[in-house]
């Protein structure tokens, strides 16, 4: 089987390519990427060593995608992942680029595994949910007036009406476009994905960003919600995501036409305050973190992926805890400290 992974030199794409090549020596893996993101060049030796073919492809250019030739499946994880990026950056990649990828797959009748995002859910309805405040985090109350919301988090039937950032809007629009194609597809609405080889930044990859900042003594701030660091996200180790995508690629007829939340859920979540404590333990570094009370546009106090529908559909479960994930990131940083520091600038 020939599998194309768009965004294949990025964090998620490269981990998928390398691990799928190891799991399936008989598959031909192609990592397609334009190397736009700083740090993606660090993954090229990993891809080469794993026997993954690299194709310099820009998803914004349909002719580039046409050069890929025939393939059996595409994992579409190319994206401008920043929730703060301007529309003229996000729309060409996340909407038009995704459409070009779907067209390329349709021409050869290939399966598409599309990595979408939890950011498709609108901000105001999440912000208006009933929250509880504990010593280290915000929690969702179990009794909510909105369907699709509970202490478990946000489910797929949560209302989609409302603003959600340009990033979230383009990913949701891409989901809708994918549904118009007559091919086997599955959509994974991922929460925060974390793990080794991620160049985390404040607007995406926040857990890796937090650890990198501790390791290299870079400034951090608790932004919004009183500046206490109690805002919460769930996180999923990239290796757990690989296991799920591997199953989806192996059974396209089973997964076809489904859209699922994919994340760590309540058990796999951390507040920034809790993340700080883990980072201090791992690195031995304690930072003076500034608190900024004012909320940042597009932010919410808490997001948890309610994966009940996915768990009812499959035996797949996240195997790694948040501490496991943060520990793996730290080990990776220590093993590649000079290269990571140079990339951070």
Secondary structure, 3 states (H helix, E strand, C coil): CEEEEECCCCHHHHHHHHHHHHHCCCCEEEEEECCCCCCHHHHHHHHHHCCCEEEECCCCCHHHHHCCCCCCEEEECCCCCCCCCCHHHHHHHHHHHHHHHHHHHHHHCCEEEEEEEHHHCCHHHHHCCCEEECCCCEEECCCCCCCCEECCEECCCCCCCCCCHHHHHHHHHHHHHHCCCCCCEEEEEECEEECCCCCCECCECHHHHHHHHHHHCCCCEEECHHHCCCCEEEEEEHHHHHHHHHHHHHCHHHHCCEEEEECCCHHHEEEHHHHHHHHHHHHCCCCCCEEECCCCCCCCCEECECCHHHHHHCCCCCCCCHHHHHHHHHHHHHHCHHHHHHHHC
